Amino acid sequence: AKRKTYPALFQLFKKGLLPEDTKIVGFARSALKAEEFRKQIREFITTKTESENATLKSFLENCVYVSGNYDDPAAYARMDRAMNGKNRLFYLALPPDVFVPASKNIKAVCQSTDGFNR
């Protein structure tokens, strides 16, 4: 995700193609602080101007991170709180052995009740 997904999302953000209130939530087992997570993303995004640097700073402020086990509903409750929008899109890049518990927890805990879920 850091090498391709986040740079692509930054391009969409830079062009104004993401809604203003978009939150991009990373979820994994690694115990990272938000700034460490943003630093990892930053390493894979290149900017050419000071204006792009400012845009990147705004983009990174919308990137949040939640740490937890894939089979822990409480971790998904934290992820649900981190997502503030009605519409939710889930991108899963997971090992096969955790796909089912992660999917079940997303369905049980993180579904929007007044927007779309994809």
N, C-alpha and C positions, 0 to 999 in steps of 0.2 A: 504494500500500500504506500509506503513512504517513497518508493522510487518512481511509481507511475500514477497512482491514484491521487495523492495529495498535490503533486505538480499540476495534474489535469484539473483538479478542483480549483486550484489557485488561478489558472487561466480563465475558468468560468467566472470566478469571483472578480478578477481584474476587468473583465469585459462587462460586468454588471448583469450576468446571466443567472446569478443565484439570488433568491429572495434575501432582503436585508437581514431578516432575523434567522437566517440559516445557522445552525450549530452543527459542527462536524465532530462527532463523538467517537473517539477511539476506545476500544475495550480489549483488554488482554490480561494475562496473568501477571505480567511484569509489574512490580511495584515502582512505578515512575511518578514523579511529581509533574505537574502540568508544564512547568518550564523545561524540564528534561525532555518531555514529549515534544514540545514545540521546537526545541533545539534539534531534535532528530529529524523532524519534518523539514526544518529550515535548511539542513545540509543538502537536500535534494532539489531545492528550488533556487534557480538562478534569477537574479534581477540585474538590470542594466542601468537603471537611473535611480536618482533619489526618490522620484515619484513612485517608482515600482517598489522601492524599499518601504515607503510609507504604506502602500497598498498591502504589501506582504505583512507588515506589522498588524494591520487591521484584520487581515485574513487569519493570522495566527491567533489573534484574540478570540476568534470564533471556533477555534479547535480546542476541544477539551478532551480529557482522558479519564477513564474510569478503570480501576484495577479490580480484578476479581476472578474467582474460579468459574469456569463455564457451567458448572452444575449448582451454583449457589444463587438461589432466588434473591437474596439480599443484595448481591452485587448488581443484579439486573434492576432492582429497585433504585439503586444509586444511578444507574445509567438512565433510567426513566426520568429521574429528577433532572439530570443534565440536559435532556432533550426538552426544549421549550416549545417546539412547534406542533401544530395540529397534524401536519403531514410528515410522515416518517418513511425514510428509505433505508433499508438495512442491506449492507454489503458484507457478506461473510467470507472471509479468507481464513478458513479454519482447517486444522487437521481432521481427517475423517472420523476419528474416534470421539471428537467432542461436538460434531455437527448436530447430532440429535438432541443432546441436552441443551445446547445453546439455542437451537430453534424452539424447543419447548418453552424455555424460560423467556425468550423474546415474546412468544405468543401469549404466555400467561401474565407477563409483567409489563411489557413495554409497548403494547399496542395502543395507538391513539384511538380514543373513543369518538372524536369529532372531526377526524380528517382521514386521509388515506394511509394505508400501510402497504409497503411494497418490499 
